[in-house]
């Protein structure tokens, strides 16, 4: 009788373990499955659950412009200003020329309290920045490699060609591709320099006091609110020195901002 009871207990334990393993395997979704589940929940207006699934994808080490964009949209639908601005900005880094991201980012920025007018740019600098923002650092690097390869092939055809018309045509192509290649190389170095020297962040605190020195007892110079984008100039302890688009500077606690 005791042996039968013991066998029954073992069988019950095995059944319980099997059920636990089955539940675990069922819940262990791949990042792609989590992303698709989040999209399905978003379509059903279940934005909280959609956000949880999107964040699980990020926690797994995966990111994409679409992921950040959808995460921003879900936060925007819940009127969460800072997370929506932050994730639109993250999406824009990966897809600098995406019109939908830019438009939705503008909508999210319209919800912010702080009205900051950027310093005026001269025409040349404006055009240069527009050209620079056409592609990411990787994009400019790829274009540079393609143009240098085109220059090399064109020059070889020109050098070894026999027909005058052919030589002239490929000399022109080689000269043009070399010039464009050098320009794209310059832009690639500029994009790399911008990534290294320019760090941006988004204010997450509902209201943050900006000080004239990195300590709590220093004088307040102005106040920022959630969703405002700032440039981080330097760090000191638990403080970061920031600069706004209009040139104002000050110190903010690290806990009040989230780096992009």
C-alpha positions as CSV (number, residue, x, y, z in Angstrom):
1,X,0.0,0.0,0.0
2,X,2.8,2.3,0.9
3,X,4.6,1.5,-2.4
4,X,1.4,2.4,-4.4
5,X,1.1,5.7,-2.5
6,X,4.7,6.6,-3.2
7,X,4.3,5.8,-6.9
8,X,1.1,8.0,-7.0
9,X,3.0,10.9,-5.5
10,X,5.9,10.5,-8.0
11,X,3.4,10.5,-10.9
12,X,1.7,13.6,-9.5
13,X,5.0,15.3,-9.2
14,X,6.0,14.4,-12.7
15,X,2.6,15.7,-14.0
16,X,3.1,19.0,-12.1
17,X,6.6,19.4,-13.5
18,X,5.5,18.7,-17.0
19,X,2.7,21.3,-16.7
20,X,5.3,23.9,-15.4
21,X,7.7,23.2,-18.2
22,X,4.9,23.4,-20.8
23,X,3.8,26.8,-19.4
24,X,7.4,28.1,-19.4
25,X,8.0,27.0,-23.0
26,X,4.7,28.5,-24.0
27,X,5.6,31.9,-22.5
28,X,9.2,31.8,-23.8
29,X,8.6,33.7,-27.0
30,X,11.2,34.8,-29.5
31,X,11.9,38.6,-30.0
32,X,10.0,38.4,-33.3
33,X,7.0,36.7,-31.6
34,X,7.1,39.3,-28.8
35,X,7.1,42.1,-31.4
36,X,4.2,40.6,-33.3
37,X,2.3,40.1,-30.1
38,X,2.9,43.7,-29.2
39,X,1.6,44.8,-32.6
40,X,-1.5,42.6,-32.1
41,X,-2.2,44.1,-28.6
42,X,-1.6,47.6,-30.0
43,X,-4.2,47.0,-32.7
44,X,-6.6,46.0,-29.9
45,X,-5.9,49.3,-28.1
46,X,-4.2,47.3,-25.3
47,X,-1.3,49.7,-25.1
48,X,0.1,48.8,-21.7
49,X,0.6,45.1,-22.8
50,X,2.0,46.2,-26.1
51,X,4.6,48.4,-24.3
52,X,5.5,45.4,-22.1
53,X,6.1,43.2,-25.1
54,X,8.1,45.8,-27.0
55,X,10.3,46.5,-23.9
56,X,11.0,42.7,-23.6
57,X,12.3,42.8,-27.1
58,X,14.7,45.6,-26.1
59,X,15.7,43.8,-23.0
60,X,16.6,40.8,-25.1
61,X,19.2,43.0,-26.9
62,X,17.2,43.7,-30.1
63,X,16.4,47.1,-31.6
64,X,15.0,48.5,-34.8
65,X,13.4,51.7,-36.0
66,X,10.1,49.9,-36.3
67,X,10.3,48.7,-32.7
68,X,11.1,52.1,-31.2
69,X,8.5,53.7,-33.5
70,X,5.7,51.3,-32.3
71,X,6.8,51.7,-28.7
72,X,6.6,55.5,-29.1
73,X,3.2,55.3,-30.6
74,X,1.9,53.1,-27.7
75,X,3.2,55.6,-25.2
76,X,1.8,58.5,-27.2
77,X,-1.6,56.9,-27.1
78,X,-1.3,56.9,-23.3
79,X,-0.3,60.6,-23.2
80,X,3.2,59.7,-21.9
81,X,5.2,62.6,-23.2
82,X,8.8,61.7,-22.3
83,X,8.7,58.0,-23.4
84,X,7.0,58.9,-26.6
85,X,9.6,61.7,-27.5
86,X,12.5,59.5,-26.4
87,X,11.5,56.5,-28.5
88,X,10.7,58.6,-31.6
89,X,14.1,60.1,-31.3
90,X,15.7,56.6,-31.0
91,X,13.8,55.5,-34.1
92,X,14.9,58.6,-36.0
93,X,18.6,57.8,-35.2
94,X,18.1,54.5,-37.1
95,X,16.0,56.0,-39.9
96,X,17.0,59.7,-40.2
97,X,14.8,60.4,-43.2
98,X,11.6,58.6,-42.2
99,X,8.7,61.0,-42.7
100,X,6.3,59.1,-40.4
101,X,8.7,59.2,-37.5
102,X,9.4,62.9,-38.0
103,X,5.7,63.7,-38.2
104,X,4.8,61.7,-35.1
105,X,7.8,63.2,-33.2
106,X,6.5,66.6,-34.0
107,X,3.1,65.7,-32.6
108,X,4.7,64.4,-29.4
109,X,6.9,67.5,-29.1
110,X,3.8,69.6,-29.3
111,X,2.6,68.1,-26.0
112,X,5.7,69.4,-24.2
113,X,5.5,72.5,-22.0
114,X,8.8,74.1,-22.9
115,X,8.8,76.3,-26.0
116,X,12.5,76.5,-27.1
117,X,13.4,78.5,-30.2
118,X,16.6,77.1,-31.8
119,X,19.4,79.6,-32.6
120,X,19.3,80.7,-36.3
121,X,21.7,78.9,-38.7
122,X,23.3,80.5,-41.7
123,X,22.3,79.2,-45.2
124,X,25.5,77.2,-45.8
125,X,25.3,75.5,-42.4
126,X,21.7,74.7,-42.9
127,X,22.3,73.1,-46.3
128,X,25.3,71.2,-44.9
129,X,23.3,69.8,-42.0
130,X,20.4,68.8,-44.4
131,X,23.0,66.9,-46.6
132,X,24.6,65.3,-43.5
133,X,21.2,64.1,-42.2
134,X,20.3,62.4,-45.5
135,X,22.0,59.2,-44.3
136,X,23.4,57.7,-41.1
137,X,27.1,57.1,-40.4
138,X,26.8,53.6,-41.8
139,X,25.0,54.9,-44.9
140,X,27.7,57.4,-45.7
141,X,30.4,54.8,-45.2
142,X,28.7,52.4,-47.6
143,X,28.3,55.2,-50.2
144,X,32.0,56.1,-49.9
145,X,33.0,52.5,-50.5
146,X,30.7,52.2,-53.5
147,X,32.0,55.4,-55.1
148,X,35.6,54.5,-54.5
149,X,35.0,51.1,-56.2
150,X,33.3,52.9,-59.1
151,X,36.2,55.3,-59.4
152,X,38.7,52.4,-59.5
153,X,36.8,50.4,-62.1
154,X,36.2,53.5,-64.3
155,X,39.9,54.5,-64.1
156,X,40.9,51.0,-65.1
157,X,38.6,51.0,-68.1
158,X,39.9,54.5,-69.0
159,X,43.5,53.5,-68.6
160,X,43.3,50.2,-70.6
161,X,40.6,51.3,-73.1
162,X,41.4,51.8,-76.8
163,X,38.6,53.9,-78.1
164,X,38.8,57.6,-77.5
165,X,35.1,58.1,-76.8
166,X,35.2,55.2,-74.3
167,X,38.2,56.7,-72.5
168,X,36.7,60.1,-72.3
169,X,33.4,58.8,-70.9
170,X,35.1,56.7,-68.2
171,X,37.5,59.4,-67.3
172,X,34.5,61.7,-66.6
173,X,32.9,59.0,-64.6
174,X,36.1,58.3,-62.6
175,X,36.6,62.0,-61.9
176,X,33.0,62.5,-60.8
177,X,33.0,59.4,-58.6
178,X,36.3,60.4,-57.0
179,X,34.9,63.8,-56.1
180,X,31.7,62.4,-54.8
181,X,33.6,59.8,-52.9
182,X,35.7,62.4,-51.1
183,X,32.6,64.3,-50.3
184,X,30.9,61.3,-48.8
185,X,34.0,60.4,-46.9
186,X,34.0,63.9,-45.4
187,X,30.4,63.5,-44.5
188,X,31.1,60.1,-42.9
189,X,33.9,61.5,-40.7
190,X,31.6,64.4,-39.8
191,X,28.8,62.0,-38.8
192,X,31.2,60.0,-36.8
193,X,32.4,63.1,-35.0
194,X,28.9,64.1,-34.3
195,X,28.1,60.7,-32.7
196,X,31.2,61.0,-30.5
197,X,30.9,64.6,-29.4
198,X,27.2,65.1,-29.3
199,X,25.2,63.3,-26.7
200,X,21.6,64.1,-26.3
201,X,19.0,63.2,-23.7
202,X,15.3,63.6,-23.0
203,X,14.0,65.1,-19.7
204,X,11.9,62.4,-17.9
205,X,11.1,64.3,-14.7
206,X,7.7,66.2,-14.8
207,X,9.6,69.3,-13.7
208,X,13.4,69.6,-13.4
209,X,15.3,72.6,-11.9
210,X,18.3,73.6,-13.8
211,X,21.1,74.9,-11.7
212,X,24.1,77.1,-12.4
213,X,26.5,74.6,-10.6
214,X,26.4,70.9,-10.0
215,X,25.0,70.9,-6.5
216,X,21.6,71.1,-5.0
217,X,22.2,74.3,-3.1
218,X,23.2,76.3,-6.2
219,X,21.1,78.9,-7.9
220,X,18.2,77.9,-10.2
221,X,18.6,79.4,-13.7
222,X,15.5,77.9,-15.4
223,X,13.1,75.0,-15.3
224,X,12.5,72.2,-17.8
225,X,9.6,69.8,-18.2
226,X,9.3,66.2,-19.4
227,X,9.8,65.5,-23.1
228,X,12.3,68.3,-23.7
229,X,15.4,67.3,-25.7
230,X,18.8,68.5,-24.4
231,X,22.4,68.2,-25.4
232,X,24.7,66.8,-22.7
233,X,28.0,68.7,-22.6
234,X,29.8,67.1,-19.6
235,X,29.2,65.1,-16.4
236,X,30.2,65.6,-12.8
237,X,29.1,63.2,-10.2
238,X,25.4,62.8,-10.2
239,X,25.0,65.9,-12.4
240,X,25.1,66.6,-16.2
241,X,25.7,70.0,-17.8
242,X,23.2,70.5,-20.6
243,X,22.7,73.0,-23.4
244,X,19.4,73.8,-25.1
245,X,18.8,74.5,-28.7
246,X,18.5,78.2,-27.9
247,X,21.9,78.2,-26.3
248,X,20.9,78.2,-22.6
249,X,23.1,76.0,-20.3
250,X,22.9,74.6,-16.8
251,X,23.3,71.6,-14.6
252,X,20.6,68.9,-14.2
253,X,20.5,65.8,-12.0
254,X,21.2,62.6,-14.0
255,X,18.1,61.0,-12.5
256,X,16.0,63.6,-14.3
257,X,17.1,62.7,-17.9
258,X,17.6,59.7,-20.0
259,X,20.4,59.5,-22.6
260,X,19.5,58.8,-26.2
